[in-house]
Amino acid sequence: MLSIYRFLTIIFFPLFVLVIFYRRILKKENNLSLKQKIFTSKKIGFFKDEENLIWFHGASIGEITSAIPIINYFINNNFKIILTTTTLSSAKIINKIFENNKNITHHFLPLDVPHLTKKFIKKWNLKLVCFIDSEIWPNFIFEIKKNKIPLALINARITKKTFKKWNKFPNFAKKIFSFFDICISCSNESYKNLEAFNVKNIKNIGNLKFIDNISTNLDLDEKVKNVFDNHKTWFAASTHEKEEIFCLIIHKHLKKIHQNILTIIAPRHIKRVNNIFSECLNLKLKAQIFNEGDEVREDAEILIINSFGQLPKYFNYCKSVFMGKSLPRRFISTGGQNPIEAAKLSCKIYHGPYIYNFKEVYNYLNKINISEEVSSLEELTLKLLEDFKKPKKIDKNILNEISNYSKMIFNGYTKELSKLIK
């Protein structure tokens, strides 16, 4: 089956190239990503003579940011890092995070076809390769093992849906997964699914996202903060379609009790800000599309965040947070956004019933009374009214528990990955 896969990727390579060029027209690729995905660009030679070199790959920024503490650990131990992703947004953010860091280079992942994977691997002197989440590319994996490079799947996420796809070709799946020297699962479910593929070395240390670095820039602009201080303020983060309507109706209910309600909404996809603004107008609510550096209008009661990377500032300020992608039933098997950053910043977190992607994380946070499920407008309205009675409070015991749990996960990952480096 692996031979068939390799043959098919060769046959369909021209089609893959056309797709990349079409994406370039749609501005989903740029000249650099196009070259690095389908050609052997000069930048591939960067670090090629280095002895201590580790390659981390994640599809997008979420996967890579979860691994930053691990990446920094290896940098501090005299390793250099190659980061590969597949999206323009991830490249932009990674270049910003690691600006002027000569120990790291970013590269767009080439297409998973034999001639590109062979050239890519040949250019590096790799000590270890770490694929993150569910990033499994058979041609790359084959080439990595052919060159006897240690290979790890970290924060491995093999959901029920992913398992069913792989299990359509069980022998092929077992072959591919057998190439990994270690798979560190992100959950008990993923651990059990990996077991079904006879993975030789599986560890269930915990979700890597628990050790995410919190941004050091957590302060709101003073003028913005002064406006917030004069309102009853709450935050809806990473919302999806229909969840904003839910939050806007809650705003109207809250306004019956408190005239100075300010609802902040940060949609998961900021291209939807104009749609949300229109929804506000339909409900006769005064909304402002809020860009970084703007001042809050005096009459604004709904603030729609229109910039990336700002969530920590609002988590840091707000006591009450609703985490999106958890209410509509269409998310029954795909729901849940990462609540860990909000938890580390002492928020009281509310979520809907559909949190499949972060079920174990929410179970842990529910257990220590940081998060809570809500299923109706009335329920969340009452919870928020209760929260408004007291200011945000830092519970050091809970934060210490999360910190200790994070350290346990961090130590487990670094210990297991260090074992693979010869």
C-alpha positions in Angstrom: 0.0 0.0 0.0 2.9 2.4 0.7 4.2 1.7 -2.8 0.8 2.5 -4.2 0.6 5.8 -2.2 4.1 6.8 -3.4 3.2 6.0 -7.0 -0.1 8.0 -6.9 1.6 11.0 -5.4 4.1 11.0 -8.4 1.2 10.6 -10.9 -0.8 13.4 -9.3 2.1 15.8 -8.7 1.2 18.0 -11.7 -2.3 18.4 -10.4 -1.0 19.3 -6.9 1.2 22.0 -8.6 -1.9 23.4 -10.4 -3.7 23.6 -7.0 -0.8 25.5 -5.5 -0.8 28.0 -8.4 -4.5 28.4 -8.1 -4.2 29.1 -4.4 -1.5 31.7 -5.3 -4.2 33.5 -7.4 -6.5 33.4 -4.4 -3.7 34.9 -2.3 -3.6 31.8 -0.1 0.0 31.3 -1.1 2.8 33.8 -1.9 5.8 33.5 -4.1 8.0 32.0 -1.3 5.5 29.4 -0.2 4.9 28.4 -3.8 8.6 27.9 -4.4 9.2 26.1 -1.2 6.2 23.7 -1.6 6.9 22.6 -5.1 10.6 23.4 -5.8 13.9 22.9 -4.1 14.6 26.5 -3.0 17.9 27.9 -2.0 16.7 28.5 1.5 16.6 24.7 2.1 20.4 24.8 2.5 20.1 26.9 5.6 21.7 25.1 8.6 22.7 22.2 6.3 26.1 21.8 7.9 24.9 22.0 11.5 25.4 19.0 13.7 22.6 19.6 16.3 19.6 20.2 14.2 15.9 19.3 15.0 12.9 19.6 12.7 9.5 20.4 14.1 6.4 20.4 11.8 2.9 21.5 12.5 0.2 22.4 10.0 -0.5 25.8 11.4 0.3 28.3 14.1 -1.8 26.4 16.8 0.4 23.3 16.6 3.6 25.2 16.5 2.9 27.6 19.4 2.0 24.6 21.6 5.5 23.3 21.0 7.3 26.5 21.6 8.4 25.7 25.2 9.9 22.4 23.9 11.6 24.2 21.0 13.1 26.7 23.4 14.3 23.9 25.6 16.3 22.4 22.8 17.6 25.8 21.7 18.8 26.4 25.3 20.6 23.0 25.0 22.6 24.1 21.9 20.3 22.8 19.1 19.1 24.6 16.1 15.5 24.3 14.9 13.8 24.0 11.5 10.1 24.9 11.8 7.8 23.9 8.9 4.1 24.8 8.5 1.7 25.0 5.6 -0.1 28.3 5.9 0.8 32.0 5.3 -0.6 33.2 8.6 1.5 30.7 10.5 4.7 31.8 8.7 3.9 35.4 9.5 3.3 34.8 13.2 6.3 32.5 13.5 8.6 35.0 11.9 7.3 37.6 14.4 7.7 35.4 17.4 11.3 34.3 16.5 12.4 37.6 15.0 16.2 37.9 15.0 16.6 34.4 16.5 19.4 32.9 14.5 18.8 29.4 15.9 15.5 29.0 14.1 14.5 29.0 10.4 11.0 28.7 9.0 10.2 26.8 5.8 7.0 25.9 4.1 6.5 22.1 4.0 7.1 20.7 0.5 4.4 18.6 -1.1 4.5 15.0 0.1 5.9 13.5 -3.1 9.0 11.3 -3.2 11.4 13.5 -5.2 10.7 16.5 -3.0 10.8 14.7 0.3 14.1 13.0 -0.7 15.7 16.4 -1.6 14.4 18.0 1.5 15.7 15.4 3.9 19.0 15.1 2.1 19.7 18.8 2.7 19.6 18.6 6.5 21.7 16.9 9.0 18.9 16.0 11.3 19.1 14.6 14.8 15.4 14.3 15.4 12.1 15.0 13.6 8.9 15.9 15.5 5.5 15.9 13.8 2.8 17.6 15.8 -0.8 16.7 16.3 -2.1 14.6 13.4 0.5 15.6 10.8 1.3 12.3 9.2 2.9 12.4 5.7 3.8 8.9 4.5 6.5 9.9 1.9 8.3 12.1 4.4 8.0 9.4 7.1 9.4 6.8 4.7 12.3 9.0 3.8 13.1 10.0 7.4 13.3 6.3 8.5 15.2 5.4 5.3 17.9 7.9 6.6 17.7 6.4 10.1 16.6 9.7 11.7 14.6 9.4 15.0 11.0 10.3 14.5 8.3 11.4 17.1 4.6 12.2 16.8 4.0 14.7 19.7 0.7 15.8 21.1 -0.6 13.1 18.9 -4.3 13.6 18.2 -6.0 10.6 16.7 -9.7 11.3 17.1 -12.5 8.9 16.3 -12.9 10.5 12.9 -9.2 10.3 12.2 -9.0 6.7 13.4 -11.9 5.7 11.1 -10.1 7.2 8.1 -6.8 5.4 8.8 -8.6 2.2 9.7 -10.0 1.9 6.1 -6.5 0.8 5.3 -5.4 -0.9 8.5 -2.3 -2.6 7.2 -1.1 0.7 5.6 -1.8 2.5 8.9 0.1 0.0 11.0 3.0 0.2 8.5 3.1 4.1 8.7 2.7 4.3 12.5 5.4 1.6 13.0 8.0 4.1 11.7 7.5 6.4 14.7 10.0 5.8 17.4 7.6 7.3 19.9 4.1 8.7 19.9 3.1 11.0 22.8 -0.6 11.3 22.8 -2.6 14.3 23.8 -5.5 12.3 25.4 -6.6 8.9 26.5 -8.7 8.5 23.4 -5.7 9.1 21.1 -3.7 6.7 23.2 -6.2 3.9 22.7 -6.5 4.6 19.0 -2.7 4.5 18.6 -2.7 1.2 20.5 -5.1 -0.2 17.9 -2.4 0.5 15.2 0.2 -1.4 17.2 2.4 1.6 17.8 5.5 0.2 19.6 6.1 3.1 22.0 3.2 5.2 23.2 3.2 7.6 26.1 0.2 9.6 27.5 2.0 12.5 29.3 -0.7 15.1 28.8 -1.8 17.8 26.3 1.2 19.9 25.1 -1.0 23.0 25.0 -0.9 23.1 28.8 2.7 24.3 28.6 2.0 27.1 26.1 3.9 30.3 26.9 1.7 33.1 28.0 2.4 36.3 26.2 4.4 38.8 28.2 2.5 41.7 26.7 -0.7 41.5 28.6 -1.5 45.2 29.3 -4.3 46.9 27.5 -3.9 50.5 26.4 -4.6 52.7 29.4 -7.4 54.6 27.6 -9.0 51.3 26.6 -8.7 49.9 30.2 -10.3 53.1 31.6 -13.4 52.5 29.4 -13.6 48.9 30.5 -13.3 49.9 34.1 -16.4 52.0 33.7 -18.5 49.1 32.4 -19.6 45.6 33.4 -17.3 43.8 30.9 -17.3 40.2 29.7 -15.6 38.4 26.8 -16.7 35.9 24.2 -13.6 34.3 22.6 -13.1 32.3 19.5 -16.7 32.4 18.5 -18.3 30.9 15.4 -21.4 31.5 13.4 -24.6 31.6 15.5 -22.6 31.9 18.8 -22.3 35.7 18.3 -26.2 36.0 18.1 -26.3 34.0 21.4 -23.9 36.4 23.0 -25.7 39.5 21.6 -29.1 38.3 23.0 -27.4 37.7 26.4 -26.1 41.3 26.2 -29.6 42.6 25.8 -30.7 40.5 28.8 -27.9 41.8 30.9 -28.7 45.4 29.8 -32.1 45.1 31.5 -30.2 44.9 34.8 -27.1 47.0 34.1 -27.1 49.8 31.6 -23.3 49.9 31.4 -22.7 46.4 29.9 -19.8 46.0 27.4 -19.6 42.8 25.5 -16.3 42.0 23.7 -16.4 39.4 20.9 -13.3 37.9 19.3 -14.5 35.7 16.4 -12.3 32.7 15.6 -12.1 34.0 12.0 -11.8 37.7 11.8 -13.0 37.8 8.2 -16.5 37.5 9.8 -16.3 40.8 11.7 -18.5 42.6 9.2 -21.2 39.9 9.5 -21.2 40.3 13.2 -21.4 44.0 12.9 -24.5 43.6 10.8 -26.0 41.3 13.3 -25.5 44.0 16.0 -27.3 46.6 13.8 -30.2 44.2 13.3 -30.6 44.0 17.0 -30.2 47.8 17.4 -26.9 47.4 19.4 -24.1 50.0 19.0 -21.1 48.1 17.8 -17.5 49.0 17.0 -15.1 46.9 14.9 -12.0 47.3 17.0 -8.5 47.3 15.5 -5.3 47.3 17.5 -4.4 50.9 18.5 -8.0 52.1 18.2 -9.8 54.0 21.0 -13.1 52.7 22.2 -16.0 54.8 21.2 -18.0 56.2 24.1 -21.3 54.8 22.9 -19.9 51.4 22.0 -21.6 48.5 23.8 -20.3 45.7 21.5 -16.6 45.5 20.7 -15.7 43.2 17.8 -12.0 42.4 17.8 -10.4 42.7 14.4 -6.8 41.7 15.0 -4.7 38.6 15.6 -2.8 37.7 18.8 -4.8 39.9 21.2 -6.7 37.3 23.2 -4.3 37.2 26.1 -4.9 40.9 26.8 -8.6 40.4 27.1 -8.2 37.2 29.1 -5.9 39.0 31.5 -8.5 41.8 32.0 -11.9 40.0 32.0 -13.2 37.8 34.8 -15.8 36.0 32.7 -15.1 34.3 29.4 -17.3 32.3 27.0 -15.3 30.0 24.8 -16.8 29.4 21.4 -17.1 26.5 19.0 -19.1 24.8 21.7 -22.8 25.6 21.3 -24.1 24.7 17.8 -24.9 21.0 17.4 -22.8 20.8 14.2 -19.8 20.8 16.5 -20.8 17.6 18.3 -17.7 15.8 17.0 -15.4 18.7 16.2 -16.2 21.3 18.9 -14.0 23.0 21.5 -11.4 25.8 21.5 -8.4 25.8 23.6 -9.3 27.3 27.1 -5.9 26.8 28.7 -4.6 30.3 28.2 -7.8 31.8 29.7 -7.4 29.4 32.7 -3.8 30.4 33.3 -5.0 34.1 33.4 -7.5 33.3 36.1 -10.7 33.6 34.1 -14.0 32.0 34.9 -14.6 30.0 31.7 -18.0 29.1 30.3 -18.6 26.7 27.4 -21.4 24.9 25.6 -21.9 21.1 25.5 -19.8 20.4 22.4 -16.2 20.4 23.4 -14.9 17.2 21.8 -11.5 18.4 20.8 -10.7 19.6 24.4 -12.9 17.2 26.4 -10.1 16.0 28.7 -8.8 19.5 29.2 -12.3 20.8 30.1 -12.8 17.8 32.4 -9.7 18.8 34.3 -10.6 22.5 34.4 -14.2 21.7 35.5 -12.8 19.5 38.3 -10.8 22.4 39.7 -13.7 24.8 39.3 -12.3 27.0 36.6 -14.7 26.1 33.8 -18.4 25.3 33.6 -20.8 24.1 31.0 -23.8 26.3 30.1 -26.6 25.3 27.7 -29.0 28.2 27.6 -29.2 32.0 27.3 -30.8 32.2 30.8 -28.1 30.1 32.4 -25.2 32.1 31.1 -27.0 35.4 31.8 -27.5 34.4 35.5 -23.8 33.3 35.8 -22.6 36.6 34.4 -24.8 38.6 36.7 -23.4 36.7 39.6 -19.8 37.3 38.4 -20.4 41.0 38.1 -21.0 41.2 41.8 -17.3 40.6 42.6 -14.0 41.8 40.9 -11.7 39.3 39.3 -9.6 37.4 41.9 -6.4 35.5 41.4 -6.6 32.1 43.1 -3.0 31.2 43.7 -3.7 27.7 44.7 -5.5 26.9 41.4 -2.8 28.6 39.4 -0.1 26.7 41.3 -2.0 23.4 40.5 -2.1 24.3 36.8 1.6 25.3 36.9 2.7 22.1 38.5 0.6 20.1 36.0 2.3 22.0 33.2 5.7 21.4 34.6 5.0 17.6 34.8 4.0 17.6 31.1 7.0 19.7 30.1 9.4 17.5 31.9 7.8 14.3 30.5 8.1 15.6 26.9 11.7 16.8 27.2 12.8 13.6 28.9 11.2 11.3 26.2 12.4 13.3 23.2 16.0 13.7 24.6 16.2 9.9 24.8 15.9 9.7 21.0 18.8 12.0 20.2 22.1 10.1 19.7 
